[in-house]
Amino acid sequence: MLKTEAVDVERIRRDFPILKRTVHGKRLVYLDNAATTQKPQAVIDSLVDYYSRYNSNVHRSVHTLGEEATAAYEGARGKVARFVGARANETVFVRGTTEATNLVRFAWGEKQVKKGDLLLATRMEHHSNIVPWQLLAKSKGATLKFVGITPDGNLDMEELDRLLGESPKLLAFTHCSNVLGTINDVANVSRKAHKAGATTVVDGAQSVPHFPVDLSALDVDFYAFSGHKMLGPTGIGALIGRKALLEDMDPYEGGGEMIREVFDDHSTWNDVPYKFEAGTVNIADAIGLGAAVDYLTSIGMDKVREHEIRLLDYARETLSKVKGLHVYGPEDSKERSGLIAFNYADVHPHDLATILDEEGIAIRSGHHCAQPLMRCLNVSATSRASFHVYNSYDDIDALKQGIMKAGAIFKV
């Protein structure tokens, strides 16, 4: 196949300091981007700039540093909202996708879900979009059921329609599977859910970093994603929610800045989204996430997507030549995100990952926080190679050579 790049990978790599290091004397080949991405110098610089030049709390002080910090923090909120086609006043900063989902569980679920209600999730969910609903169902006396998957790694739409016919209160589903790479038709699924009277909670952790997302066209109620998977810092992410829903919800936490007035026996709440950002917020990392959005925008998310499709095509062609290697998920690269989960003969994924690490290659091995999906696949674990904008064909070539080395060791 013609190995042409959709982006200037060599230039981009120079922006990421960590890619200059070696591991066990070998060039670092980082293929664990679905777990977390590396950070460009621009993001690192934004953190240093905040702490060294205008470190201050936000929404409180009228001095120069306080005003500058507030402007940068709210500026980042605006950048993040625009990046996904949302409004700033519907964008709540959280620690990440997990906290966003739990915020919905407590602030929406405890008020809206009643005994006997039905909650739905899917078999391809990350644990962070399963466990909160298990806990909610247990605390409220509700029932949690799951939509299955087809043999080719897509949602079972017939089963979805059947379960939606039972009038669920909620449907929690992922935009993009962190194992199969499957990209779900969010607009279609949300439309079906709303017709059945269900509120939708979408996990966007594996979608926002990899292809254009326009929430104004997807008709979802809640949408969550994490900064560290999109070249940003850890400990920051966003929950996008319909303003009417956010306004009707009680606060997730009580404390400073989320209040309007406090009396002896009650309090009134600040406007959305500040109602859900109690105490001193994660100022530096929000600013860093804004810098990550600037970086991705400068490349263009269409280009990021095109680049990953080319890498997927090359990876599937290259790895298909490895005898005994089985890839999970849809075959068409246009129907999946930039990751490949696989098993290699009878080599355990942890053993394979260890051998690859000796070659400087970082992949993920295990159940990927998706144990219900592993059971659907009839495996206990898989290996996963996941790409981002600084990966190239040479990384995939190195992956193949590392797998072949493992095959020689285990006599595959």
C-alpha positions in Angstrom: 0.0 0.0 0.0 1.1 3.6 -0.6 2.4 4.9 2.7 1.5 8.6 2.6 0.8 10.7 5.7 -2.3 12.8 6.2 -0.3 15.0 8.6 3.4 16.0 9.0 4.2 13.3 11.6 7.9 14.2 11.9 7.1 17.8 12.6 4.4 16.9 15.1 6.7 14.4 16.9 9.1 17.3 17.6 6.4 19.0 19.6 6.3 16.1 22.1 9.3 16.0 24.4 8.7 12.5 25.7 9.0 11.0 22.3 12.7 11.9 22.4 13.4 9.4 25.1 14.4 5.8 24.8 13.1 2.8 26.7 15.5 -0.1 27.3 17.9 1.6 24.9 15.2 1.6 22.1 13.2 4.4 20.5 10.0 4.9 22.4 7.1 3.6 20.3 4.0 4.8 22.2 0.9 2.9 21.2 -1.2 3.2 24.4 -3.1 6.4 23.4 -6.5 5.0 24.4 -5.3 4.9 28.0 -3.7 8.3 27.9 -2.0 10.5 25.3 1.3 12.3 25.4 1.5 16.1 25.8 2.8 18.6 23.4 5.2 21.3 24.6 2.4 23.9 24.1 0.3 22.2 26.8 3.3 21.8 29.2 4.2 25.5 28.6 0.6 26.6 29.4 0.8 24.9 32.8 4.2 26.4 33.6 3.0 29.8 32.4 0.0 29.7 34.8 2.0 28.7 37.8 4.9 31.0 37.2 3.1 34.1 35.9 -0.5 34.4 37.1 -1.2 31.7 39.7 -4.4 32.8 41.5 -7.8 31.5 42.4 -10.7 32.2 40.0 -14.1 33.9 40.4 -13.1 35.5 43.7 -10.4 38.2 43.6 -10.5 41.5 41.8 -6.7 41.9 41.7 -4.8 41.5 38.5 -3.7 37.9 38.9 -7.2 36.8 39.9 -8.7 38.5 36.9 -6.1 37.0 34.6 -6.6 33.5 36.0 -10.4 33.8 35.7 -10.2 35.0 32.1 -7.9 32.1 31.2 -10.1 29.5 33.0 -13.3 30.7 31.4 -11.5 31.1 28.1 -10.6 27.4 28.2 -14.2 26.5 28.9 -15.2 28.4 25.8 -12.6 26.6 23.7 -13.6 23.2 25.0 -17.3 23.9 24.3 -16.7 25.2 20.8 -14.5 22.2 20.1 -17.4 19.8 20.5 -20.2 22.1 19.2 -21.6 22.9 22.7 -22.4 26.0 24.7 -20.0 27.3 27.4 -22.9 27.5 29.9 -23.7 23.8 29.4 -20.0 22.8 29.9 -19.1 21.6 33.4 -15.4 21.1 34.2 -14.8 17.7 36.0 -11.9 15.5 36.6 -12.7 13.3 33.6 -15.3 11.0 32.1 -15.6 8.9 35.3 -16.5 11.9 37.5 -18.8 13.2 34.8 -20.8 10.0 34.8 -20.9 9.9 38.5 -22.1 13.5 38.6 -25.0 12.5 36.4 -25.6 9.4 38.6 -25.9 11.5 41.8 -27.3 14.8 40.6 -29.7 13.5 38.0 -30.2 9.9 38.9 -31.0 10.2 42.6 -33.7 12.7 41.8 -35.2 11.1 38.7 -34.9 7.4 39.1 -37.5 5.6 41.1 -38.1 2.1 42.4 -39.0 -0.3 39.5 -37.5 1.9 36.8 -35.4 0.4 34.0 -31.9 1.6 33.2 -30.0 0.5 30.1 -26.3 0.2 29.2 -24.5 -1.7 26.5 -22.1 -4.7 26.6 -19.3 -2.6 25.1 -19.2 0.0 27.9 -16.1 0.9 30.0 -16.7 0.2 33.6 -17.1 3.9 34.3 -20.3 3.8 32.3 -21.6 0.6 34.0 -20.7 0.7 37.7 -22.4 4.1 38.5 -25.6 2.7 37.0 -25.3 -0.5 39.0 -24.9 1.5 42.2 -27.9 3.7 41.2 -30.1 0.7 40.4 -29.2 -0.9 43.8 -29.8 2.3 45.8 -33.2 3.1 44.0 -34.5 -0.4 43.5 -34.3 -0.1 39.8 -33.2 -2.7 37.2 -30.2 -2.5 34.9 -30.2 -4.4 31.6 -27.7 -4.5 28.8 -27.8 -4.2 25.0 -25.7 -6.9 23.4 -23.3 -6.7 20.5 -23.3 -8.5 17.1 -20.5 -10.9 16.0 -18.9 -8.1 14.0 -18.6 -5.9 17.0 -21.6 -3.5 16.5 -24.5 -2.8 18.8 -27.4 -5.2 18.4 -30.0 -2.8 17.2 -32.8 -5.3 17.3 -32.1 -5.9 21.0 -31.8 -2.2 21.5 -35.3 -1.7 20.0 -36.7 -4.5 22.1 -35.3 -3.1 25.3 -36.4 0.5 24.5 -39.9 -0.9 24.1 -39.8 -1.5 27.9 -39.7 2.3 28.5 -36.4 2.7 30.2 -35.5 5.8 32.2 -32.0 6.0 31.0 -29.7 4.7 28.2 -26.0 4.9 28.8 -23.8 4.1 25.8 -20.4 4.8 24.4 -19.7 6.9 21.3 -16.7 4.7 20.6 -15.7 1.4 22.2 -12.3 1.4 23.9 -11.7 -2.2 22.9 -13.5 -2.8 19.6 -13.1 0.7 18.2 -16.7 0.6 17.1 -18.1 4.0 16.4 -21.8 4.1 17.3 -24.4 6.1 15.5 -25.1 8.4 18.4 -27.7 10.6 16.7 -29.7 7.5 15.7 -29.5 5.8 19.0 -30.3 9.0 20.9 -33.3 9.6 18.7 -34.6 6.1 19.4 -34.0 6.5 23.1 -35.8 9.8 23.3 -38.8 8.4 21.4 -38.9 5.8 24.2 -38.7 8.4 26.9 -35.1 7.7 28.0 -32.4 10.2 29.0 -29.1 9.5 27.2 -25.6 9.6 28.8 -22.8 9.2 26.3 -19.2 8.3 27.0 -17.1 10.4 24.6 -13.7 9.5 26.0 -12.6 7.7 22.9 -14.3 9.9 20.3 -13.5 13.5 21.1 -9.7 12.9 20.8 -9.9 11.2 17.5 -12.5 12.7 15.1 -14.8 15.7 14.8 -17.7 15.8 17.3 -20.6 18.2 16.9 -23.0 17.8 19.8 -25.4 20.2 18.2 -26.1 17.5 15.7 -26.2 14.5 18.0 -29.2 15.3 20.2 -27.8 13.8 23.4 -28.7 14.8 27.0 -25.3 14.3 28.7 -21.9 13.8 27.0 -18.6 13.2 28.9 -15.0 13.2 27.9 -11.5 13.4 29.4 -8.7 15.8 28.7 -5.8 13.4 29.2 -6.9 11.3 26.2 -6.8 14.3 23.9 -3.3 15.6 24.5 -4.3 17.5 27.6 -3.4 17.2 31.3 -4.7 14.5 33.6 -7.4 15.3 36.2 -9.6 17.5 33.9 -12.5 16.8 31.5 -15.9 18.0 30.8 -19.6 17.0 31.1 -21.8 18.6 28.5 -25.5 18.6 29.5 -28.7 20.1 28.4 -29.1 23.4 30.3 -32.7 22.6 31.4 -31.5 19.3 32.9 -28.5 20.8 34.6 -30.7 23.6 36.1 -33.2 21.0 37.4 -30.4 18.9 39.1 -29.2 19.3 42.6 -25.5 20.1 43.2 -23.1 17.2 43.1 -21.0 18.7 45.9 -21.5 21.5 48.4 -18.9 24.2 49.2 -17.6 27.5 48.1 -18.5 29.1 44.8 -21.3 26.7 43.9 -23.7 28.8 46.1 -25.6 32.0 45.6 -26.6 32.6 49.2 -26.1 30.6 52.4 -28.5 30.9 55.3 -28.7 29.0 58.6 -31.1 26.4 57.3 -30.7 26.4 53.6 -28.7 27.6 50.6 -29.4 28.7 47.1 -27.3 27.7 44.1 -25.1 29.5 41.6 -25.9 29.5 37.9 -25.0 26.5 35.7 -22.3 25.4 35.2 -20.8 26.9 38.4 -23.4 25.1 40.5 -21.4 21.9 39.8 -17.9 23.3 40.4 -17.5 23.5 44.2 -14.4 24.7 45.9 -11.1 25.6 44.2 -11.4 24.2 40.7 -8.6 22.6 38.7 -7.5 25.9 37.1 -4.1 24.9 35.7 -5.3 21.8 34.0 -8.4 23.4 32.6 -6.1 26.0 31.0 -3.9 23.1 29.8 -6.9 21.4 28.2 -7.7 24.7 26.4 -4.1 24.6 25.0 -4.6 21.0 23.9 -7.8 22.1 22.1 -5.8 24.8 20.4 -3.1 22.3 19.3 -5.7 19.8 17.9 -7.5 22.6 16.2 -4.3 23.8 14.5 -3.9 20.4 13.0 -7.6 19.9 12.2 -9.7 17.1 13.5 -10.5 16.0 9.9 -6.8 15.5 9.4 -6.4 13.6 12.7 -9.2 11.3 11.6 -7.8 10.8 8.1 -4.4 10.1 9.6 -5.8 7.4 11.9 -7.8 5.7 9.2 -4.6 5.4 7.1 -2.8 4.0 10.1 -5.6 1.5 10.8 -5.6 0.3 7.2 -1.8 -0.2 7.3 -1.9 -1.9 10.7 -4.7 -4.3 9.6 -2.8 -5.2 6.4 0.5 -5.5 8.2 -0.8 -7.6 11.1 -2.8 -9.8 8.9 0.5 -11.3 7.8 1.2 -12.5 11.3 0.0 -16.1 11.7 -2.2 -16.7 14.7 -3.1 -13.1 15.3 -6.8 -12.3 15.7 -8.2 -8.7 15.6 -11.5 -7.8 17.2 -14.1 -5.3 16.0 -15.4 -4.0 12.7 -13.2 -4.6 9.7 -13.9 -1.3 7.9 -11.4 1.3 9.3 -14.0 4.0 8.6 -16.4 2.3 11.1 -13.8 2.3 14.0 -11.5 4.6 15.9 -7.7 4.5 15.8 -7.1 1.3 17.9 -6.7 -2.4 17.4 -7.4 -5.0 20.1 -6.1 -8.4 19.3 -4.8 -11.7 20.7 -1.8 -13.6 19.4 -1.9 -17.3 19.3 -1.7 -18.6 22.9 0.6 -15.8 24.1 -1.0 -14.1 27.1 -1.4 -10.3 26.5 0.6 -9.5 29.6 3.5 -11.6 28.3 3.3 -10.0 24.9 3.2 -6.5 26.4 6.3 -7.3 28.5 8.3 -8.5 25.5 7.2 -5.4 23.5 8.2 -3.2 26.3 11.7 -4.6 26.0 11.7 -3.3 22.5 10.6 0.2 23.6 7.0 -0.4 22.5 4.1 0.6 24.8 0.8 -1.1 24.4 -2.1 -2.0 26.7 -2.9 -5.5 27.9 -5.7 -6.7 30.1 -9.5 -6.4 30.1 -9.3 -2.6 29.5 -11.9 -1.9 32.2 -14.5 -3.7 30.0 -15.0 -7.1 31.6 -18.6 -7.6 30.4 -17.3 -7.1 26.8 -14.5 -9.5 27.4 -17.0 -12.2 28.3 -18.9 -11.5 25.1 -15.7 -12.1 23.2 -15.0 -15.2 25.3 -11.6 -14.0 26.3 -10.1 -12.8 29.6 -7.9 -10.2 28.1 -6.6 -8.7 24.9 -3.6 -6.7 23.7 -4.4 -3.2 22.4 -2.4 -0.9 20.2 -3.9 2.6 19.9 -2.8 5.5 17.7 -2.8 9.3 17.7 -1.5 12.0 15.6 2.2 11.5 16.4 2.2 7.8 15.4 3.3 6.6 11.9 3.8 3.6 9.8 7.2 2.9 11.3 5.5 2.4 14.7 3.3 -0.3 13.2 6.3 -1.9 11.6 8.0 -2.0 15.0 4.9 -3.5 16.5 4.9 -6.3 14.0 8.6 -7.0 14.6 8.0 -7.1 18.3 5.1 -9.5 18.0 7.2 -11.7 15.8 9.9 -11.7 18.4 7.4 -12.8 21.0 6.3 -15.6 18.6 9.9 -16.8 18.3 10.2 -16.9 22.1 6.9 -18.8 22.6 7.5 -20.9 19.5 4.2 -19.9 17.9 
